[in-house]
Structure formats: structure tokens, C-alpha cells
């Protein structure tokens, strides 16, 4: 099974943020940072765990720094998927 596209990864990240942080859709842009969205450290850990569960790639909460943008997060996930391959695939 192939890895998700950049757009699919971004859409999943946005969905995770909306679910865990109740972030308004208009604030969820590729340039938005976790700090700018007001995401706290506990939510960062939850995001990390959710990404691992849904995408099969480990992104630690320390890699998800407060100043990381959503676009940078997607690039980080893509680099991990291409380097390691997914741990497991989930269906959309």
C-alpha cells in the first residue's frame, strides 16, 4: 500500500488538531504554528500519539516543537514515512 500524499497528510493533521484542540478551521493554515494556535504541551503529546496511531509513523512530542508550522509537520511526517515506511496502514 502506498504512503499518503502531502495533501492527505495535511488534511489528517488538520482533522487531528480540530478534534484534539478544537481549533477553528480558518486558523488552520500551512503557516500556522502550534504556539500561534495556542496548543499546550499536553495536547502536543496527544497529537504525537494520534499521528502514530493514524499514520503509523512515530513523531515524538519533542519533534513537534511549539514553533513548528503545520506544513513543516507534514514534511517531517513525509520524511519519516519515506525513510522508515509506515508501521501499519489505516484506511480512510
N, C-alpha and C positions, 0 to 999 in steps of 0.2 A: 504494500500500500504506500502511496506517495505522501510526502510531507505536505502540510497545509501551505497554501500560498500566503504571501505577505498580507494580502487583504483579509484572508480568513483568520490569520493570527491576530491582526489588528482588531477585527470585529469581535473575536473571542475575548481579547484583553479588555475591550470596552464593555462587553457584557459582564465580565467578572467585576470590573470597577463599579458598574451600575448596581450589581447585586450586593456586593460587599460594602460599598461606600455610599451607595445611593447618590452617586454623582450625577448632576444634571447633564443631559446629552449635549447641550450646547457648549459645555466646558470641556468635553472630552474630545480634544483635538490632538493631532500628532505631536504638536509642540508643547502640549500641557505636561507639566511635571507633577510628581506626586506631592511635593511641597505646595505647589500652586493650587492643587485640588484639595489641600488640607487633609491628606491621608496620614493617619498616625502610624506609629511603629507596629502596633498590634495588627492593624489592617494590612500592613506590608507583609507580615508573616503569613496572614491568611491568603493574600494574593499569591505569594510564593507557593503555598501548598496547593491552592486551586489550579495554578498553572501546571504544576507537576501532575496532578490528578487528571486534568482535562487534556493536556498536550503530551504527556509522557516525557517531559524534559525537566530536569532539576534546575531551577533558578532560585538561588538562595536569597533570603531576605536581605543579606548584606550586599548582594549584587544589585538588588533593587533599591538603590540609594534615592533619597528624597529629591535630588536634583536631576534624576534621570527622566527623560521625556518618554511619552508613550511610544513614539517612533523608535527611540533608542532601545526601549524594552523589546520591541518586536525584532529589531536587528540582533539583539542579544539572544533571543529565543531561536531565531533562524540560524545563528552561528552554532548554537548548541545542537540543534537538530541536524545540521549538516555534518558536524563533527562526530556526533555520537549516534545519530539516528534515534528515533523515538523509542522509549521504553515499551510503550504499548500504544495502540491506536484506538481512539474512540470515534464513534460515528456521530455525525452532526444531527 
